[in-house]
Amino acid sequence: MIQEISTNFSKASDGEEVFVFPLSFAQQRLWFLDRLIPNSPIYNIPGAVEFNGQLNVAAVEKSFQEIIRRHEILRTTFALASGEPVQVVTPATTDSQLRRHYLWQEIDLSHFSAADRQLELQRLATAQAQRPFNLEQGPLLRVTIVRLGQQEYTLLIAVHHIILDGWSIGIFMRELMVLYEAFSQERPSPVEDLPIQYADFTLWQRQFLQGEVLHRKLAYWQRQLSGSLPVLQLPTSRPRPAVPSFRGARHLFTLSSKLTEAIKSFARQEGVTLFMMLLAVFKTLLYRYTGQEDILVGSTIANRQRPELEGVIGFFVNTVVLRTDLSGNPTFRQLLARVRGVTLEADSHQDLPFEKLVEALQPERELSWSPLFQVAFDITPPMPALTSPWSYS
């Protein structure tokens, strides 16, 4: 990466040398949405981690600083250069340079009653999650350490999606645990420096997705999504709002271990993945409620096809559209075969940015629904197991 960086440096307003790179296609979409809907927390990613034991707060902050030093994307803000948005990466040669890239707070609630502690913790977590980020000024990472008792702490973390995705959260947590263990015992970092950074990916993506490669990948998706793209007409108890409010809800339920094992066994028998199996079930459900035979469902993919990207924090995730024909009253096995074929083809063409696809297809735009698909289906991989005394809350 040193060679690329050395040819892309600039001066910040304070005269400090910074490095400037183009945005990835996914970042470009979020940057545009941030301009379209300013001061919105829609793309904030909040999280909370519990710690039970004697917490070394200085070691925690040092761990966060080391993660920020290791991953350039966490030292990145976004600006306009000649009318185009760019990533601006600040070097991390001093503590003051590191500190400007995260907002650090320590709050003591140990003097509250048990009930009031939880209420105040929830209030703090909600406020942090809903507070907008400024992509141009930063910081784009906020950390609040809340002391609940003598040996009870909660770390509230919020970060903007433009610099981090779901896979990255796992990387962040693994490094935090390893680094904290080392620093709390006054040992040096045991984590090796990264061979590449997120900016390398953005440069590679821009160079790779052009010419014949871009044409070939676009041609597949244009064939797959040709013709009239139906809007999923789910029956609802109230009219669809003209403008989405983004006020959603969750419904949690658990499948029994017996049913889970039966699903996995059937998937193995049919030679499909668990994702394909559950997607076929989901599409059957959508057909049951809509009566539509042409069903499009969106799904996110990690988009880390190169092994050297597996340990890099950044916004890599991409979206694919899985279109399935349910005509002809197929049996479930027949539908499963169709879903399998569509999913495998989509996987082999997954690196075409969703933004490029929308740009090429130019679907009819309506503020009341999303283009190309209106429902999404994902299986979220489990977060890395946290060793005691850490746990997710």
KADAMO-V476951 format. One line per field, one symbol per residue. phi: phi as a letter, one per 40 degrees, with the letter a starting at -180 (. if undefined). psi: psi as a letter, one per 40 degrees, with the letter a starting at -180 (. if undefined). A space follows every 50 residues. Layout:
# KADAMO-V476951
phi=???
psi=???
This chain:
# KADAMO-V476951
phi=.dccccbbbabcccgccbbbbcccccccccccccccbcfbcdbcbcaabc bbicccccccccccccccccbdccbbbbbbbfgbcbcbbccbcbcccccc babbbbbbbccccdccdcccccccccccccccbbcccgcbbbbbcbcbad babbccbbacccbabddccccdccccccccdcccbfbccccccccbbccc cccccccccafcccccccccccccbcgcccccbccbcaccccbccgcbab bbabcccccdccccccccccgbcccccccccccccccccbgccbbbbcac bcgbccccccbbcibcdbbbbbbbcbcgfcccccccccccccccccccbc ccddcccccccfcccbccaccgabbbbabccccdcccdccacb
psi=dddddeefiahideeihihhiiiiddddddddddddgifhedfihiihhi hhahhgddddddddddddddhddefhahihhfeiiihhhhigeiddddde eihhihhhedeiiddddddddddddddddehiihdddaiehhhhhhhdad fhihhhhhihdeeiaddddddddddddddddddeefiihehiiidiiddd ddddddddgibdddddddddddddfiahhihhghhieiihidhieegaii hhihiidddddddddddddefiidddddddddddddddedehehhhhiii idfgehdeedehhagdiihihhhhheiefiiddddddddddddddddefe ehhddddddddfihhhdeiiidieiihihhiiiihhiheiii.
